[in-house]
Amino acid sequence: MQKSSETYVVGGTFWLHRAEHRFIGEERIALLEKIGECGSISGAARAVGISYKTAWDSVTLMNNQAQAPLVDRMIGGKGGGGASLTSAGTEMVRNYRIMEEEHRRFLDNLSARIGEADSLYNFIRRISMKLSARNVFSGTVAKVTRGAVNAEVTLTLTGGSLLTAIVTNGSVENLGLKKGDTAYAIIKASSIIVGTDLHDARVSARNIFCGTVAKLVTGSVNSEVDIEIGGGNTLSAIITKESAEKLGLKVGSHACALFKASSVILGTD
C-alpha cells in the first residue's frame, strides 16, 4: 500500500519471473525503452539514472535469460558502438505494458471493492506487530483524566467493553492521546487473574471482563486460559495448573479475567 498526503491507497508493482528468478520489471522495461529511443546503452543509462555498468549488466542478464536476445549490442566502430532492441525486445516491452495496464485495472477494482484502505492498513500493522505480550486490543479513547503525575485512559473496545489504563502524563503527551483516537492496549498474560462469578466482586483491579472459556491448555505447572469476552475479543491468561483445577475451568465454562489498570501498556500507530 502507498500513502498519499491524506490517506492510504492500494498500489503495487509486478515482475516477470523465469527459472525462479526475477527476470524483468518496471526498471528493466524502462531501460529497454530508452535503449530503443537512444540507440545506445550509455545514453539509456543516463536517461533512467543508473550507471553504465548497471545498465550493461542488466542487458547481459536479460539477454542470457530470455529465449531470444532482447538487445542487439554493436561494440566498437566509428561511433563507439551502439545498441538497439531486437524484435523480441520490442515484443517484450509491448507485452509488459499490456500486463501493466491489466495490473492497474486489477488494483483499481480492488480499491473499489474494499473502499477506504486505511482500516485495512492499520489492521495489517496490528497483526504484524511482534510482541511477547499475548493480549493486544484495539480501541477508541473514550476519556483521558489527568492527575498530578499519572493519567487514567479509558478505551472503548470492539463490542463496547471499557478498558482502563494508568499511564504517566508524559506518556499521554508522547502518544498524543485524546478522545476519539485509536489506541492499542497491551496486557501480559501473566498479569491477568482468573476467577468465576466476579461480576459483583469488590476488588481494587479496575478491569474485570467475564465470558466463556474458549481454550484451556494444561501443562505440568501452568495452564493457559483463553476467555472470549465479547466483541470478537479474547483474553489469554497464564495461571497455575492447580488454580485452573480448583476453579473447575473447562472449555465452555464461565470465567472472569481481571487485571490492574497499571498493568496495561498503551500504544498508537
JOVEN-V466757 format. One record per helix or strand of 2 or more residues. SS is the DSSP state (A for helix, B for strand). FROM is the first residue (numbers start at 1). TO is the last residue. If there is no record, write none. Layout:
BEGIN
SS:FROM:TO
SS:FROM:TO
END
This chain:
BEGIN
B:2:3
B:8:9
B:16:18
B:21:24
A:26:38
A:41:48
A:52:65
B:71:75
B:81:85
A:87:114
A:118:128
B:135:146
B:150:157
B:162:168
A:169:175
B:182:187
A:189:191
B:193:195
B:207:218
B:222:230
B:233:240
A:241:247
B:254:259
A:261:263
B:265:267
END
